[in-house]
Amino acid sequence: MYRELLGRKLGMTTLFAPNGNQISATVLEVGPCVVTQIKTRETDGYDALQVGFLMKNLSRVNKPMQGHLRKSGGQGYRFLREISVDDPAEHKLGEALTIDGLFQVGERIDVSGFSKGRGFSGVIKRWGFHGGRDTHGSMFHRAPGSVGASATPSKVLKGRKLPGRYGGARVTARNLEVVDIRPEQNVLIVKGAVPGGKAGLIGVRKPQIASKK
């Protein structure tokens, strides 16, 4: 049985709970994901499925990949990823994996994606530093301040929060509540926000760390 699927973020919306509370939710298109390769412990050393998501013209794929994809139906895909499974023998090439029966309303799930890239950013934007005073005569506003001692240890310690590349990294939002499922549209609606921008690739899976709620 598979526990995760690929999808993309469609955007955010507002829902209302039966008690009248307003809920900020994210709409996800999850699957269908087509099995393009089956990996087993005997042949590859681990159990997994390679799946394709979002079809595209096969002619836009290079020749070696075209030969690989013809084994599962001859359809091109924008994304190819691996997902773990308990028993690869339960699946076959060309099989379409969907959210139907995989998740339930009220269940908690993990959603992974790539956060929006913010480029090179200072410590105020990147780490939330307060900065210096904005009063007249102040010479210290958005600089990080002292980052080390001159004598001991005579270096900048590893892990110091400094300016640098912000965003564009893989982030996982854990234990998000499923508020609605529409299998006929391959749509999953979860409470709260998920990483990334609209149309960004996301991975949805059963929670790896149980919620304490």
PyMOL CGO cylinders between C-alpha atoms (Angstrom):
from pymol import cmd
from pymol.cgo import CYLINDER

trace = [
    CYLINDER, 0.00, 0.00, 0.00, 1.30, 3.47, -0.86, 0.3, 1, 1, 1, 1, 1, 1,
    CYLINDER, 1.30, 3.47, -0.86, 1.30, 6.21, 1.78, 0.3, 1, 1, 1, 1, 1, 1,
    CYLINDER, 1.30, 6.21, 1.78, 2.25, 9.27, -0.28, 0.3, 1, 1, 1, 1, 1, 1,
    CYLINDER, 2.25, 9.27, -0.28, 1.47, 10.94, -3.58, 0.3, 1, 1, 1, 1, 1, 1,
    CYLINDER, 1.47, 10.94, -3.58, 2.61, 13.88, -5.67, 0.3, 1, 1, 1, 1, 1, 1,
    CYLINDER, 2.61, 13.88, -5.67, 0.47, 16.93, -6.28, 0.3, 1, 1, 1, 1, 1, 1,
    CYLINDER, 0.47, 16.93, -6.28, 0.51, 20.67, -6.77, 0.3, 1, 1, 1, 1, 1, 1,
    CYLINDER, 0.51, 20.67, -6.77, -0.76, 23.66, -4.83, 0.3, 1, 1, 1, 1, 1, 1,
    CYLINDER, -0.76, 23.66, -4.83, -3.77, 25.34, -6.45, 0.3, 1, 1, 1, 1, 1, 1,
    CYLINDER, -3.77, 25.34, -6.45, -4.15, 28.19, -3.95, 0.3, 1, 1, 1, 1, 1, 1,
    CYLINDER, -4.15, 28.19, -3.95, -5.85, 29.15, -0.69, 0.3, 1, 1, 1, 1, 1, 1,
    CYLINDER, -5.85, 29.15, -0.69, -9.49, 29.65, 0.17, 0.3, 1, 1, 1, 1, 1, 1,
    CYLINDER, -9.49, 29.65, 0.17, -11.84, 30.12, 3.12, 0.3, 1, 1, 1, 1, 1, 1,
    CYLINDER, -11.84, 30.12, 3.12, -14.23, 27.49, 4.47, 0.3, 1, 1, 1, 1, 1, 1,
    CYLINDER, -14.23, 27.49, 4.47, -16.73, 27.53, 7.30, 0.3, 1, 1, 1, 1, 1, 1,
    CYLINDER, -16.73, 27.53, 7.30, -16.95, 24.74, 9.87, 0.3, 1, 1, 1, 1, 1, 1,
    CYLINDER, -16.95, 24.74, 9.87, -20.35, 23.39, 11.02, 0.3, 1, 1, 1, 1, 1, 1,
    CYLINDER, -20.35, 23.39, 11.02, -20.03, 25.52, 14.18, 0.3, 1, 1, 1, 1, 1, 1,
    CYLINDER, -20.03, 25.52, 14.18, -19.59, 28.67, 12.07, 0.3, 1, 1, 1, 1, 1, 1,
    CYLINDER, -19.59, 28.67, 12.07, -15.85, 29.10, 12.58, 0.3, 1, 1, 1, 1, 1, 1,
    CYLINDER, -15.85, 29.10, 12.58, -13.92, 30.45, 9.60, 0.3, 1, 1, 1, 1, 1, 1,
    CYLINDER, -13.92, 30.45, 9.60, -11.10, 28.20, 8.37, 0.3, 1, 1, 1, 1, 1, 1,
    CYLINDER, -11.10, 28.20, 8.37, -8.19, 29.26, 6.17, 0.3, 1, 1, 1, 1, 1, 1,
    CYLINDER, -8.19, 29.26, 6.17, -7.45, 26.30, 3.92, 0.3, 1, 1, 1, 1, 1, 1,
    CYLINDER, -7.45, 26.30, 3.92, -5.19, 25.31, 1.03, 0.3, 1, 1, 1, 1, 1, 1,
    CYLINDER, -5.19, 25.31, 1.03, -6.52, 23.52, -2.06, 0.3, 1, 1, 1, 1, 1, 1,
    CYLINDER, -6.52, 23.52, -2.06, -4.25, 20.78, -3.41, 0.3, 1, 1, 1, 1, 1, 1,
    CYLINDER, -4.25, 20.78, -3.41, -4.49, 18.78, -6.61, 0.3, 1, 1, 1, 1, 1, 1,
    CYLINDER, -4.49, 18.78, -6.61, -3.12, 15.35, -5.63, 0.3, 1, 1, 1, 1, 1, 1,
    CYLINDER, -3.12, 15.35, -5.63, -2.58, 12.71, -8.30, 0.3, 1, 1, 1, 1, 1, 1,
    CYLINDER, -2.58, 12.71, -8.30, -3.32, 10.76, -10.28, 0.3, 1, 1, 1, 1, 1, 1,
    CYLINDER, -3.32, 10.76, -10.28, 0.25, 9.48, -10.22, 0.3, 1, 1, 1, 1, 1, 1,
    CYLINDER, 0.25, 9.48, -10.22, 1.14, 6.81, -12.79, 0.3, 1, 1, 1, 1, 1, 1,
    CYLINDER, 1.14, 6.81, -12.79, 3.57, 4.02, -11.88, 0.3, 1, 1, 1, 1, 1, 1,
    CYLINDER, 3.57, 4.02, -11.88, 6.51, 4.24, -14.31, 0.3, 1, 1, 1, 1, 1, 1,
    CYLINDER, 6.51, 4.24, -14.31, 8.93, 1.87, -12.56, 0.3, 1, 1, 1, 1, 1, 1,
    CYLINDER, 8.93, 1.87, -12.56, 8.77, -0.75, -9.79, 0.3, 1, 1, 1, 1, 1, 1,
    CYLINDER, 8.77, -0.75, -9.79, 11.81, -1.13, -7.54, 0.3, 1, 1, 1, 1, 1, 1,
    CYLINDER, 11.81, -1.13, -7.54, 12.31, -4.12, -5.23, 0.3, 1, 1, 1, 1, 1, 1,
    CYLINDER, 12.31, -4.12, -5.23, 14.90, -5.21, -2.68, 0.3, 1, 1, 1, 1, 1, 1,
    CYLINDER, 14.90, -5.21, -2.68, 16.07, -7.96, -5.01, 0.3, 1, 1, 1, 1, 1, 1,
    CYLINDER, 16.07, -7.96, -5.01, 16.83, -5.67, -7.96, 0.3, 1, 1, 1, 1, 1, 1,
    CYLINDER, 16.83, -5.67, -7.96, 17.49, -2.26, -6.38, 0.3, 1, 1, 1, 1, 1, 1,
    CYLINDER, 17.49, -2.26, -6.38, 18.07, -2.87, -2.67, 0.3, 1, 1, 1, 1, 1, 1,
    CYLINDER, 18.07, -2.87, -2.67, 14.86, -1.18, -1.50, 0.3, 1, 1, 1, 1, 1, 1,
    CYLINDER, 14.86, -1.18, -1.50, 11.11, -1.16, -2.12, 0.3, 1, 1, 1, 1, 1, 1,
    CYLINDER, 11.11, -1.16, -2.12, 9.70, 1.85, -3.96, 0.3, 1, 1, 1, 1, 1, 1,
    CYLINDER, 9.70, 1.85, -3.96, 7.66, 3.02, -6.92, 0.3, 1, 1, 1, 1, 1, 1,
    CYLINDER, 7.66, 3.02, -6.92, 8.72, 5.62, -9.45, 0.3, 1, 1, 1, 1, 1, 1,
    CYLINDER, 8.72, 5.62, -9.45, 5.64, 7.65, -10.34, 0.3, 1, 1, 1, 1, 1, 1,
    CYLINDER, 5.64, 7.65, -10.34, 4.92, 10.37, -12.89, 0.3, 1, 1, 1, 1, 1, 1,
    CYLINDER, 4.92, 10.37, -12.89, 2.73, 13.41, -12.27, 0.3, 1, 1, 1, 1, 1, 1,
    CYLINDER, 2.73, 13.41, -12.27, 1.29, 15.97, -14.71, 0.3, 1, 1, 1, 1, 1, 1,
    CYLINDER, 1.29, 15.97, -14.71, 1.36, 14.62, -18.26, 0.3, 1, 1, 1, 1, 1, 1,
    CYLINDER, 1.36, 14.62, -18.26, 3.23, 16.31, -21.08, 0.3, 1, 1, 1, 1, 1, 1,
    CYLINDER, 3.23, 16.31, -21.08, 4.01, 15.49, -24.71, 0.3, 1, 1, 1, 1, 1, 1,
    CYLINDER, 4.01, 15.49, -24.71, 6.39, 12.55, -24.97, 0.3, 1, 1, 1, 1, 1, 1,
    CYLINDER, 6.39, 12.55, -24.97, 8.25, 14.31, -27.80, 0.3, 1, 1, 1, 1, 1, 1,
    CYLINDER, 8.25, 14.31, -27.80, 9.46, 16.88, -25.22, 0.3, 1, 1, 1, 1, 1, 1,
    CYLINDER, 9.46, 16.88, -25.22, 11.32, 14.12, -23.38, 0.3, 1, 1, 1, 1, 1, 1,
    CYLINDER, 11.32, 14.12, -23.38, 14.84, 12.96, -24.35, 0.3, 1, 1, 1, 1, 1, 1,
    CYLINDER, 14.84, 12.96, -24.35, 15.24, 9.65, -26.18, 0.3, 1, 1, 1, 1, 1, 1,
    CYLINDER, 15.24, 9.65, -26.18, 16.52, 7.51, -23.26, 0.3, 1, 1, 1, 1, 1, 1,
    CYLINDER, 16.52, 7.51, -23.26, 13.62, 8.68, -21.07, 0.3, 1, 1, 1, 1, 1, 1,
    CYLINDER, 13.62, 8.68, -21.07, 11.14, 8.02, -23.89, 0.3, 1, 1, 1, 1, 1, 1,
    CYLINDER, 11.14, 8.02, -23.89, 12.26, 4.39, -23.97, 0.3, 1, 1, 1, 1, 1, 1,
    CYLINDER, 12.26, 4.39, -23.97, 11.88, 4.18, -20.22, 0.3, 1, 1, 1, 1, 1, 1,
    CYLINDER, 11.88, 4.18, -20.22, 8.37, 5.66, -20.23, 0.3, 1, 1, 1, 1, 1, 1,
    CYLINDER, 8.37, 5.66, -20.23, 7.10, 3.46, -23.08, 0.3, 1, 1, 1, 1, 1, 1,
    CYLINDER, 7.10, 3.46, -23.08, 7.21, 0.51, -20.67, 0.3, 1, 1, 1, 1, 1, 1,
    CYLINDER, 7.21, 0.51, -20.67, 4.44, 2.16, -18.63, 0.3, 1, 1, 1, 1, 1, 1,
    CYLINDER, 4.44, 2.16, -18.63, 2.21, 3.37, -21.47, 0.3, 1, 1, 1, 1, 1, 1,
    CYLINDER, 2.21, 3.37, -21.47, 4.30, 5.79, -23.51, 0.3, 1, 1, 1, 1, 1, 1,
    CYLINDER, 4.30, 5.79, -23.51, 3.18, 9.01, -21.80, 0.3, 1, 1, 1, 1, 1, 1,
    CYLINDER, 3.18, 9.01, -21.80, 5.51, 11.86, -20.78, 0.3, 1, 1, 1, 1, 1, 1,
    CYLINDER, 5.51, 11.86, -20.78, 5.40, 13.53, -17.37, 0.3, 1, 1, 1, 1, 1, 1,
    CYLINDER, 5.40, 13.53, -17.37, 6.57, 16.83, -15.95, 0.3, 1, 1, 1, 1, 1, 1,
    CYLINDER, 6.57, 16.83, -15.95, 7.65, 15.25, -12.67, 0.3, 1, 1, 1, 1, 1, 1,
    CYLINDER, 7.65, 15.25, -12.67, 9.12, 11.85, -11.84, 0.3, 1, 1, 1, 1, 1, 1,
    CYLINDER, 9.12, 11.85, -11.84, 9.63, 10.95, -8.19, 0.3, 1, 1, 1, 1, 1, 1,
    CYLINDER, 9.63, 10.95, -8.19, 9.92, 7.86, -6.01, 0.3, 1, 1, 1, 1, 1, 1,
    CYLINDER, 9.92, 7.86, -6.01, 7.51, 6.93, -3.23, 0.3, 1, 1, 1, 1, 1, 1,
    CYLINDER, 7.51, 6.93, -3.23, 7.93, 4.18, -0.67, 0.3, 1, 1, 1, 1, 1, 1,
    CYLINDER, 7.93, 4.18, -0.67, 5.55, 1.20, -0.53, 0.3, 1, 1, 1, 1, 1, 1,
    CYLINDER, 5.55, 1.20, -0.53, 5.19, -1.86, 1.67, 0.3, 1, 1, 1, 1, 1, 1,
    CYLINDER, 5.19, -1.86, 1.67, 4.87, -4.38, -1.15, 0.3, 1, 1, 1, 1, 1, 1,
    CYLINDER, 4.87, -4.38, -1.15, 5.78, -3.36, -4.72, 0.3, 1, 1, 1, 1, 1, 1,
    CYLINDER, 5.78, -3.36, -4.72, 4.25, -6.61, -6.01, 0.3, 1, 1, 1, 1, 1, 1,
    CYLINDER, 4.25, -6.61, -6.01, 0.79, -5.14, -5.33, 0.3, 1, 1, 1, 1, 1, 1,
    CYLINDER, 0.79, -5.14, -5.33, 1.29, -2.62, -8.15, 0.3, 1, 1, 1, 1, 1, 1,
    CYLINDER, 1.29, -2.62, -8.15, 1.91, -2.78, -11.88, 0.3, 1, 1, 1, 1, 1, 1,
    CYLINDER, 1.91, -2.78, -11.88, 3.35, -0.51, -14.55, 0.3, 1, 1, 1, 1, 1, 1,
    CYLINDER, 3.35, -0.51, -14.55, 0.89, 2.07, -15.85, 0.3, 1, 1, 1, 1, 1, 1,
    CYLINDER, 0.89, 2.07, -15.85, -1.31, 1.90, -12.73, 0.3, 1, 1, 1, 1, 1, 1,
    CYLINDER, -1.31, 1.90, -12.73, -2.83, 5.23, -11.68, 0.3, 1, 1, 1, 1, 1, 1,
    CYLINDER, -2.83, 5.23, -11.68, -2.57, 6.01, -7.96, 0.3, 1, 1, 1, 1, 1, 1,
    CYLINDER, -2.57, 6.01, -7.96, -5.22, 8.37, -6.59, 0.3, 1, 1, 1, 1, 1, 1,
    CYLINDER, -5.22, 8.37, -6.59, -6.35, 9.80, -3.24, 0.3, 1, 1, 1, 1, 1, 1,
    CYLINDER, -6.35, 9.80, -3.24, -9.54, 7.75, -3.30, 0.3, 1, 1, 1, 1, 1, 1,
    CYLINDER, -9.54, 7.75, -3.30, -9.49, 5.81, -0.03, 0.3, 1, 1, 1, 1, 1, 1,
    CYLINDER, -9.49, 5.81, -0.03, -6.00, 6.98, 0.92, 0.3, 1, 1, 1, 1, 1, 1,
    CYLINDER, -6.00, 6.98, 0.92, -6.97, 9.86, 3.23, 0.3, 1, 1, 1, 1, 1, 1,
    CYLINDER, -6.97, 9.86, 3.23, -10.02, 10.62, 5.35, 0.3, 1, 1, 1, 1, 1, 1,
    CYLINDER, -10.02, 10.62, 5.35, -11.61, 13.91, 6.45, 0.3, 1, 1, 1, 1, 1, 1,
    CYLINDER, -11.61, 13.91, 6.45, -10.24, 14.86, 9.87, 0.3, 1, 1, 1, 1, 1, 1,
    CYLINDER, -10.24, 14.86, 9.87, -7.03, 12.92, 9.33, 0.3, 1, 1, 1, 1, 1, 1,
    CYLINDER, -7.03, 12.92, 9.33, -3.61, 14.52, 9.81, 0.3, 1, 1, 1, 1, 1, 1,
    CYLINDER, -3.61, 14.52, 9.81, -1.10, 14.54, 6.94, 0.3, 1, 1, 1, 1, 1, 1,
    CYLINDER, -1.10, 14.54, 6.94, 2.35, 15.93, 6.11, 0.3, 1, 1, 1, 1, 1, 1,
    CYLINDER, 2.35, 15.93, 6.11, 2.80, 18.20, 3.09, 0.3, 1, 1, 1, 1, 1, 1,
    CYLINDER, 2.80, 18.20, 3.09, 6.27, 18.91, 1.66, 0.3, 1, 1, 1, 1, 1, 1,
    CYLINDER, 6.27, 18.91, 1.66, 7.21, 21.53, -0.90, 0.3, 1, 1, 1, 1, 1, 1,
    CYLINDER, 7.21, 21.53, -0.90, 9.81, 24.12, -1.85, 0.3, 1, 1, 1, 1, 1, 1,
    CYLINDER, 9.81, 24.12, -1.85, 9.39, 27.46, -0.12, 0.3, 1, 1, 1, 1, 1, 1,
    CYLINDER, 9.39, 27.46, -0.12, 9.33, 30.63, -2.19, 0.3, 1, 1, 1, 1, 1, 1,
    CYLINDER, 9.33, 30.63, -2.19, 12.83, 31.88, -3.00, 0.3, 1, 1, 1, 1, 1, 1,
    CYLINDER, 12.83, 31.88, -3.00, 13.57, 35.32, -1.52, 0.3, 1, 1, 1, 1, 1, 1,
    CYLINDER, 13.57, 35.32, -1.52, 17.11, 35.68, -2.82, 0.3, 1, 1, 1, 1, 1, 1,
    CYLINDER, 17.11, 35.68, -2.82, 19.92, 37.20, -0.76, 0.3, 1, 1, 1, 1, 1, 1,
    CYLINDER, 19.92, 37.20, -0.76, 18.37, 38.69, 2.38, 0.3, 1, 1, 1, 1, 1, 1,
    CYLINDER, 18.37, 38.69, 2.38, 19.62, 40.46, 5.47, 0.3, 1, 1, 1, 1, 1, 1,
    CYLINDER, 19.62, 40.46, 5.47, 19.26, 39.28, 9.05, 0.3, 1, 1, 1, 1, 1, 1,
    CYLINDER, 19.26, 39.28, 9.05, 16.06, 41.27, 9.70, 0.3, 1, 1, 1, 1, 1, 1,
    CYLINDER, 16.06, 41.27, 9.70, 14.14, 39.62, 6.86, 0.3, 1, 1, 1, 1, 1, 1,
    CYLINDER, 14.14, 39.62, 6.86, 15.88, 36.24, 7.10, 0.3, 1, 1, 1, 1, 1, 1,
    CYLINDER, 15.88, 36.24, 7.10, 16.01, 35.72, 10.87, 0.3, 1, 1, 1, 1, 1, 1,
    CYLINDER, 16.01, 35.72, 10.87, 13.68, 38.35, 12.32, 0.3, 1, 1, 1, 1, 1, 1,
    CYLINDER, 13.68, 38.35, 12.32, 16.34, 40.50, 14.01, 0.3, 1, 1, 1, 1, 1, 1,
    CYLINDER, 16.34, 40.50, 14.01, 14.96, 43.70, 15.57, 0.3, 1, 1, 1, 1, 1, 1,
    CYLINDER, 14.96, 43.70, 15.57, 17.71, 45.96, 14.23, 0.3, 1, 1, 1, 1, 1, 1,
    CYLINDER, 17.71, 45.96, 14.23, 18.88, 49.22, 15.74, 0.3, 1, 1, 1, 1, 1, 1,
    CYLINDER, 18.88, 49.22, 15.74, 17.01, 52.36, 16.63, 0.3, 1, 1, 1, 1, 1, 1,
    CYLINDER, 17.01, 52.36, 16.63, 15.52, 54.57, 13.91, 0.3, 1, 1, 1, 1, 1, 1,
    CYLINDER, 15.52, 54.57, 13.91, 16.11, 57.72, 15.94, 0.3, 1, 1, 1, 1, 1, 1,
    CYLINDER, 16.11, 57.72, 15.94, 18.04, 60.74, 14.69, 0.3, 1, 1, 1, 1, 1, 1,
    CYLINDER, 18.04, 60.74, 14.69, 21.78, 60.24, 14.88, 0.3, 1, 1, 1, 1, 1, 1,
    CYLINDER, 21.78, 60.24, 14.88, 21.67, 56.45, 15.06, 0.3, 1, 1, 1, 1, 1, 1,
    CYLINDER, 21.67, 56.45, 15.06, 24.36, 54.77, 12.96, 0.3, 1, 1, 1, 1, 1, 1,
    CYLINDER, 24.36, 54.77, 12.96, 23.04, 51.24, 13.41, 0.3, 1, 1, 1, 1, 1, 1,
    CYLINDER, 23.04, 51.24, 13.41, 19.81, 50.16, 11.67, 0.3, 1, 1, 1, 1, 1, 1,
    CYLINDER, 19.81, 50.16, 11.67, 19.74, 46.82, 9.83, 0.3, 1, 1, 1, 1, 1, 1,
    CYLINDER, 19.74, 46.82, 9.83, 23.24, 45.44, 10.36, 0.3, 1, 1, 1, 1, 1, 1,
    CYLINDER, 23.24, 45.44, 10.36, 23.70, 42.10, 12.19, 0.3, 1, 1, 1, 1, 1, 1,
    CYLINDER, 23.70, 42.10, 12.19, 25.97, 43.58, 14.85, 0.3, 1, 1, 1, 1, 1, 1,
    CYLINDER, 25.97, 43.58, 14.85, 28.89, 41.79, 16.52, 0.3, 1, 1, 1, 1, 1, 1,
    CYLINDER, 28.89, 41.79, 16.52, 29.38, 38.23, 15.22, 0.3, 1, 1, 1, 1, 1, 1,
    CYLINDER, 29.38, 38.23, 15.22, 32.38, 37.05, 17.26, 0.3, 1, 1, 1, 1, 1, 1,
    CYLINDER, 32.38, 37.05, 17.26, 35.18, 37.89, 19.66, 0.3, 1, 1, 1, 1, 1, 1,
    CYLINDER, 35.18, 37.89, 19.66, 38.57, 39.22, 18.56, 0.3, 1, 1, 1, 1, 1, 1,
    CYLINDER, 38.57, 39.22, 18.56, 40.72, 37.02, 20.82, 0.3, 1, 1, 1, 1, 1, 1,
    CYLINDER, 40.72, 37.02, 20.82, 38.69, 34.02, 21.92, 0.3, 1, 1, 1, 1, 1, 1,
    CYLINDER, 38.69, 34.02, 21.92, 37.64, 32.03, 19.93, 0.3, 1, 1, 1, 1, 1, 1,
    CYLINDER, 37.64, 32.03, 19.93, 39.02, 34.42, 17.28, 0.3, 1, 1, 1, 1, 1, 1,
    CYLINDER, 39.02, 34.42, 17.28, 36.58, 33.23, 14.64, 0.3, 1, 1, 1, 1, 1, 1,
    CYLINDER, 36.58, 33.23, 14.64, 32.91, 33.32, 13.70, 0.3, 1, 1, 1, 1, 1, 1,
    CYLINDER, 32.91, 33.32, 13.70, 31.25, 30.25, 15.20, 0.3, 1, 1, 1, 1, 1, 1,
    CYLINDER, 31.25, 30.25, 15.20, 29.52, 27.82, 12.86, 0.3, 1, 1, 1, 1, 1, 1,
    CYLINDER, 29.52, 27.82, 12.86, 25.75, 28.33, 12.71, 0.3, 1, 1, 1, 1, 1, 1,
    CYLINDER, 25.75, 28.33, 12.71, 25.83, 32.07, 13.39, 0.3, 1, 1, 1, 1, 1, 1,
    CYLINDER, 25.83, 32.07, 13.39, 22.75, 33.77, 11.95, 0.3, 1, 1, 1, 1, 1, 1,
    CYLINDER, 22.75, 33.77, 11.95, 23.97, 36.00, 9.14, 0.3, 1, 1, 1, 1, 1, 1,
    CYLINDER, 23.97, 36.00, 9.14, 22.72, 37.43, 5.82, 0.3, 1, 1, 1, 1, 1, 1,
    CYLINDER, 22.72, 37.43, 5.82, 22.41, 34.91, 2.99, 0.3, 1, 1, 1, 1, 1, 1,
    CYLINDER, 22.41, 34.91, 2.99, 20.15, 32.95, 0.68, 0.3, 1, 1, 1, 1, 1, 1,
    CYLINDER, 20.15, 32.95, 0.68, 16.61, 32.89, 2.04, 0.3, 1, 1, 1, 1, 1, 1,
    CYLINDER, 16.61, 32.89, 2.04, 13.90, 30.46, 0.92, 0.3, 1, 1, 1, 1, 1, 1,
    CYLINDER, 13.90, 30.46, 0.92, 13.97, 28.07, -2.01, 0.3, 1, 1, 1, 1, 1, 1,
    CYLINDER, 13.97, 28.07, -2.01, 14.46, 25.09, 0.29, 0.3, 1, 1, 1, 1, 1, 1,
    CYLINDER, 14.46, 25.09, 0.29, 12.43, 21.96, 0.91, 0.3, 1, 1, 1, 1, 1, 1,
    CYLINDER, 12.43, 21.96, 0.91, 10.05, 22.48, 3.82, 0.3, 1, 1, 1, 1, 1, 1,
    CYLINDER, 10.05, 22.48, 3.82, 7.55, 20.10, 5.42, 0.3, 1, 1, 1, 1, 1, 1,
    CYLINDER, 7.55, 20.10, 5.42, 4.35, 21.29, 7.10, 0.3, 1, 1, 1, 1, 1, 1,
    CYLINDER, 4.35, 21.29, 7.10, 3.46, 18.53, 9.55, 0.3, 1, 1, 1, 1, 1, 1,
    CYLINDER, 3.46, 18.53, 9.55, 0.14, 17.27, 10.87, 0.3, 1, 1, 1, 1, 1, 1,
    CYLINDER, 0.14, 17.27, 10.87, -2.18, 19.41, 8.74, 0.3, 1, 1, 1, 1, 1, 1,
    CYLINDER, -2.18, 19.41, 8.74, -5.84, 18.54, 9.13, 0.3, 1, 1, 1, 1, 1, 1,
    CYLINDER, -5.84, 18.54, 9.13, -7.77, 17.32, 6.10, 0.3, 1, 1, 1, 1, 1, 1,
    CYLINDER, -7.77, 17.32, 6.10, -11.01, 19.31, 5.96, 0.3, 1, 1, 1, 1, 1, 1,
    CYLINDER, -11.01, 19.31, 5.96, -12.43, 18.10, 2.62, 0.3, 1, 1, 1, 1, 1, 1,
    CYLINDER, -12.43, 18.10, 2.62, -11.76, 15.47, -0.03, 0.3, 1, 1, 1, 1, 1, 1,
    CYLINDER, -11.76, 15.47, -0.03, -13.12, 15.45, -3.59, 0.3, 1, 1, 1, 1, 1, 1,
    CYLINDER, -13.12, 15.45, -3.59, -11.80, 12.26, -5.24, 0.3, 1, 1, 1, 1, 1, 1,
    CYLINDER, -11.80, 12.26, -5.24, -13.63, 12.87, -8.53, 0.3, 1, 1, 1, 1, 1, 1,
    CYLINDER, -13.63, 12.87, -8.53, -11.61, 16.09, -8.96, 0.3, 1, 1, 1, 1, 1, 1,
    CYLINDER, -11.61, 16.09, -8.96, -8.38, 14.77, -7.36, 0.3, 1, 1, 1, 1, 1, 1,
    CYLINDER, -8.38, 14.77, -7.36, -8.69, 17.63, -4.86, 0.3, 1, 1, 1, 1, 1, 1,
    CYLINDER, -8.69, 17.63, -4.86, -7.59, 17.61, -1.24, 0.3, 1, 1, 1, 1, 1, 1,
    CYLINDER, -7.59, 17.61, -1.24, -8.28, 20.59, 1.05, 0.3, 1, 1, 1, 1, 1, 1,
    CYLINDER, -8.28, 20.59, 1.05, -6.19, 21.00, 4.19, 0.3, 1, 1, 1, 1, 1, 1,
    CYLINDER, -6.19, 21.00, 4.19, -6.39, 23.47, 7.05, 0.3, 1, 1, 1, 1, 1, 1,
    CYLINDER, -6.39, 23.47, 7.05, -3.68, 26.13, 7.06, 0.3, 1, 1, 1, 1, 1, 1,
    CYLINDER, -3.68, 26.13, 7.06, -0.87, 26.96, 4.65, 0.3, 1, 1, 1, 1, 1, 1,
    CYLINDER, -0.87, 26.96, 4.65, 1.58, 24.70, 2.83, 0.3, 1, 1, 1, 1, 1, 1,
    CYLINDER, 1.58, 24.70, 2.83, 5.05, 25.56, 1.49, 0.3, 1, 1, 1, 1, 1, 1,
    CYLINDER, 5.05, 25.56, 1.49, 5.53, 27.04, -1.98, 0.3, 1, 1, 1, 1, 1, 1,
    CYLINDER, 5.53, 27.04, -1.98, 3.64, 29.15, -4.46, 0.3, 1, 1, 1, 1, 1, 1,
    CYLINDER, 3.64, 29.15, -4.46, 0.71, 28.39, -6.75, 0.3, 1, 1, 1, 1, 1, 1,
    CYLINDER, 0.71, 28.39, -6.75, 1.24, 25.40, -9.06, 0.3, 1, 1, 1, 1, 1, 1,
    CYLINDER, 1.24, 25.40, -9.06, 4.28, 24.37, -7.03, 0.3, 1, 1, 1, 1, 1, 1,
    CYLINDER, 4.28, 24.37, -7.03, 5.04, 20.66, -6.73, 0.3, 1, 1, 1, 1, 1, 1,
    CYLINDER, 5.04, 20.66, -6.73, 4.17, 19.17, -3.33, 0.3, 1, 1, 1, 1, 1, 1,
    CYLINDER, 4.17, 19.17, -3.33, 4.31, 15.75, -1.73, 0.3, 1, 1, 1, 1, 1, 1,
    CYLINDER, 4.31, 15.75, -1.73, 1.47, 14.53, 0.47, 0.3, 1, 1, 1, 1, 1, 1,
    CYLINDER, 1.47, 14.53, 0.47, 1.94, 11.59, 2.84, 0.3, 1, 1, 1, 1, 1, 1,
    CYLINDER, 1.94, 11.59, 2.84, 0.79, 9.95, 6.03, 0.3, 1, 1, 1, 1, 1, 1,
    CYLINDER, 0.79, 9.95, 6.03, 2.35, 11.70, 9.07, 0.3, 1, 1, 1, 1, 1, 1,
    CYLINDER, 2.35, 11.70, 9.07, 5.81, 10.52, 10.10, 0.3, 1, 1, 1, 1, 1, 1,
    CYLINDER, 5.81, 10.52, 10.10, 5.55, 12.18, 13.51, 0.3, 1, 1, 1, 1, 1, 1,
    CYLINDER, 5.55, 12.18, 13.51, 2.27, 11.70, 15.37, 0.3, 1, 1, 1, 1, 1, 1,
    CYLINDER, 2.27, 11.70, 15.37, 0.42, 14.83, 16.44, 0.3, 1, 1, 1, 1, 1, 1,
    CYLINDER, 0.42, 14.83, 16.44, 0.22, 15.54, 20.18, 0.3, 1, 1, 1, 1, 1, 1,
    CYLINDER, 0.22, 15.54, 20.18, -3.13, 17.33, 19.75, 0.3, 1, 1, 1, 1, 1, 1,
]
cmd.load_cgo(trace, "trace")
